[in-house]
Structures are given as C-alpha cells and as structure tokens.
Amino acid sequence: ITLKPHLFNNPSELMKIYADIEKVTRDTLLTITSVGIHGFASPEGSYDHNTYLARERAKTLLNWVRKECDAKGVKVGEFKSDFTTENWQGLIDSLSNHPEMANRDAILDIARSDMEPDLRNETIKKKFPTQYRYMLKNWYPYLRHADYKVGFRLGQVSLEQIKELIKTRPQVLSLNQMLLAAQSYEVGSEDFREVFDVAVRTYPDDETVNLNAACAAIMSGDTLKAARYLAKAGNSAHALNARGSLALLNNNYAEAETYFLQAQQAGLPEATENLKLLKKIK
C-alpha cells in the first residue's frame, strides 16, 4: 500500500497526527512513550485480502509518522501498529445513525450476526442490493481508515500542580492522581465535587470514578447527576447502597429499602445503618 499525502483530506489528517505529537514534545511536563497506529479495512472483498489491507494500511502510516519524527528530531520511545481486518463496528454505527434507511434493522441484524465475515457481506449484498450500493459508495470509503494514539508519561508533579492540571489539562492526569487531589479537599465541598465531575468526564466508563461522582452529587442534592453517574457505576455493594441513598433522597422508600437490603446482603455495614435510618423516616 502506498500512502498518498495529497489525496482527499489526507494533508489535513496527516498534519493533525504530527501536530498532536509536536504538542506533546513542547510540553515540558510530558515525555512521549509511544505512537500507535490501528488500521481498518471495509467489509467488501475477501477476509484474507482485507487482513492484508488493514495491516499494511497501519504499517504504511506508521512508517510515514516515523520518518516525519526522525526528520524533525522528535524522539519517540516506541512505534507500534495493529489492525482490525474489517470495520463492522463502523458499519453498525453508521446504520444505527440512519434509522430512515429502508430495511435498516434487517441489515443491522446481519451485520451483528456471527456469520463468517465474507458470508455476512455477501448476504447483505444479495438481499438488499440498493442499500448495499449506497453504503458501498457513501459509507465504506470512511470505514477504510487508520486511528492513531500518542502515548505519553507525566513527569514528577506536586499535589498543587495536579490541582492546577485538573482545571487546565485533565487529560494528562491518571485517575489515581485525580483521586489524590480529591482526597485533599473536604468531603462534599465544591472543590471535591468538581474534581469528580472532571474525573468522570475524563474517564467516562470507569465504574469507580462514576460511583464517587454519584456519591458527591448525592451529598450536594443533585439527583439528576447522581442518577446519570450511577448508571455507569456497576453493581458493587457500594453502588447498590448509593442507589438506595438516591432513592431515599427522591422519597422512594420502597426502592431505597430494596437497594439497601441488596447492599446489606453483599456485606456492606453502611447499608444496615441506612436501613435503620429508613425505618425511622418511615
């Protein structure tokens, strides 16, 4: 595969990659540890050929990045490439975002099925030729792409620097560093809540940070935020107890009792105390 830097929107996309790398090199607190490229091929054609296309797409782009870094004296700890043979998830996402397409749900069922990839593509092509031609022309070109990731390491920073970075560049901080900052504030304070709001935006799928953010929201009486965070907080005893606290805050006593009992059965002492409180309130 040959990379054509001036084709389509390649110039802006290529420069975006190098601009991100350069941004990290200019930051005195950060050191680049790796640059990774992940290549994708679209589902048409044979699976074996698409494996070659996806793998070589990643390698070709990685070589371009390596040469650019070498030419400009940018030191990178490690260059690595990976690939996904066929970008079925990208196709599923496109279909999910276009409910107006005829036979959309039937095509989605096939795309999500456990059929062999070649058979999956051929089935869509034969059963829904009109939709397939549209997708092939309008969506498939965008399924053939490569993602990049710039890995970096944050140098030694003080607690005060961490607090400042939470406000300005939270993306460079680890979750542990954010939790360290939260512990330095009074529980339930505005600064305490703000740290968890930032943490949950930075690590939106982490169950622990969602649970902590939910508890902070419950303490401040923000039931809407608490409910949103608890949806991603998992099903630990602490999460069940927090859901009970939220239900209690919403005066839903039956639901609160159910959650507290579940948390108690999971071995959480606080749940027992909350059941006693609920009994008094009732």
N, C-alpha and C positions, 0 to 999 in steps of 0.2 A: 504494500500500500504506500502511495506517495502522498505526502502532505502538501496541499496547495494553499499556501498562506494568503493568497489574494482572492480565493474563491468565496462567493456568497458573503456570509458575515464572519468568515474566518479571521480577517485582520483585527476586528474589534475583540473577538473572543480570545484570540491568541495573546493579544496585548493585555487583556484582563487577567490572564493567568500570570504573566510576568509581573504585572503591576501589583498583584497580591503578594507575590514573592518578594518584590522590591520593598513593599510596605513593611514586611516583617524585618528585612535586613536593616532598615533605617531605624527600627525601634531598639533602643539601647537595652531594654529590659528583656528582649526576646532573642532566642537563637533558633534558627531553622534546623529541625532534626530530619525532616523528610519531605519529599514531594511525591505524591502518589497519583497515578492516572488509572481510571477504570473505564474500559471500553465497552460499548454495546453495539450489537447488530440488530436490525429489524427482523421480524419473523419470516419474511418471504425467502424462498430458496431453501436449500438443504441445510440441515442442522450442522453437518460437518463443515460445510463451506462457511456458514455463519460463525462457527467457532474460530476459524482462521481469520475472518474479517474482524471480529471483535478483539481477538488477541493482538492482531497486527495493528489495529487502529490505536490501541493503547500504547503499544511499543513505539509506534511512529511518532505519536505526540510526545511521549516521554523523551525520545531522542531529541526532538526539537527543543524541549524545555531544557534538557541537559546542555545542549550546545549554547543556548542563549545565556544560561547561567555561567558557563565556562568563559564565554566571550566577554562577559561583563564582570568577571571576577567574583561572582556570588557563590559562596560556599554552602553546599547542602550536604547534610550528613548522609542521606540515603535516597536513592531514586528507586521507585518500585511501581510495577504495573500489574493490573488484574483485569478481569473481563467477565461480562455476563453474555453468554452466547446469543440469546435472543431476548429482546426487551419487551417481554409480555406484560410486565407490570406497567410500563409506559403506555402500552396499548389499552390496558384495562383502565388506567387513569383517564385517558382520552375519551373512551367510551362512557365512563362514569360522568364525565363533564358535559356530555352531549345527549341528554335524555330525549331530545327531539328526533334523533336518528331512528329510522324505521328498523324494526327488529333488533333494537339495541340490546334488550335483555337477553334475547336468544344468543346473540353474538357474544355477549359477556359470559354467558354460561359455558360456551365452548372455550373461550379464552381462559377461563378459570379452571377448566376441567383438567383431569390427569391424563388426558390423551397424550400420545407421543407428539412432540412439537411439530414435526412435519405433517402428521395427520391432522392436527389441530388447525394449522394454517390452511391446508387443502380443504377441510370441511367448511370453514368459513368462506373460502373462495367459491366453492361449488354451490353451497346453499344460499349464499347472499352475494351474488356477483356484483350487483350495483353498489352495495355498501362497501364491498371489498375494493372495488376500483377507486372509490372515493378515498378510502383510508390509505390505499397504496400511494395515491397522488399527494394527499394533503397531510397525512399523519406519519406515514412510515419514514419519510426523509428525516424527521426530527427524532425518530427512535434510534437512528444511527448516529451516535454521538459518543463523546467521552467526558466524564466528570473528572475533576481534579481536587486534590486535598493537600493543603500545605500544613505539615505538622511543625510545631514549634515548642520550645521549652522556655518557661518563665524563670528568670534568674531569682536569686535570693531577694525577697521583698519583705518589708516590715508590715506589721499589722496596720499601721497608718496608711501605708502605700496600698494595701489590699482594700481598705475602706474607700480610698480615692479611686482606685481602679473599678470598683463596683459601680461608681457613678459615671465613669468615663469610658472604660473598656472592659466590661464584664466578661466578654468572650475569651479573654486571655487567662482567666482565672479558673482553677479547678473547683469542683463542688466543695471539696474539703476546705479550701481557702475561704469560700463564701460562708460556710458553716462556722468557721473560726471567727469571722467578723461578726456574725450574728450573735455568737456566744458572748461577745464583748459588750453587747448592749443589754439594757434592762428588758427582761421578757415582756412582750406586749407593747413595748414602746414603738413610736413611729419609725425610728431607725431600724429596729428589729424587724418590723413588718416589711419595710422597704427592701431589706436585704433578701428576704424570702420571695418577694414579688419579682425582684431582678433574677434571683436564682431559678425560679420556675419558668421565667421567660427564656433563660439561657439553657436550661436543661429540662425542657417541657415534658419529657417522658419518664423522668426519674421518679419512682414511687416515693422515696424518702423525702425528697425536696417538696413534692406535691403535698405530702402529709403534713410536713412542717408549715408550709404556706397556708394550708387549710386551718391548722390549729391557730396560727397567728390571726387569720381572718375571723375565726370564731371568737377569739378573745376581743377583737375590735367590733364585733357585732355585724360584720359584713357577710351576711348569709349567702349572697349570690356568688361572691368569690370563693367562699368556703365550699359550696356545692360543686363549683367548677373544678377546683383543685382535688376534691375528694374523688371525683370521677376517675382520676388517674393515680390514686393513692394506694391501690392494691387492696388486699383483703386480710392484712395482718390484724392482730388483736388491737393494736393501737388505732388502725384505720377504722375498725368497727366501732371502737369507743368514740372516736371523733365523729363518726356519722350519728351515733347516738346523741352526742352533745349538740350537733347541729339540729337534729330533730327536736331536742328539748328546747333549743333556742327558738324554734318555729312553733312551739306549743303542740307538737305532735307527740303526745305522750306514749301512745301505743307503739309507734315506730321506734321511739327512743328506747323503750323497755326491751324491744326485740334486739336492737343492736347491743345494748349493754349486756343482756344475757349472753349473746354470742361471744362478746369480748370476755365476759367472766368465764365462760366455758373454755375459752382459749387460754385462760390462766392469767388474765390481767387484773391485779388487785384494784387498780383505779376504777374498774368497771363496777366492782362491788360497792365502792363508795358512791359512785354515781347512781346506782340502783337505790341506795338508801336515801339519797337526795331526792330522787324522783318520787319515792314513796311519800316523803314529807310534803313535796309540792302537790301531789295528787290528793 
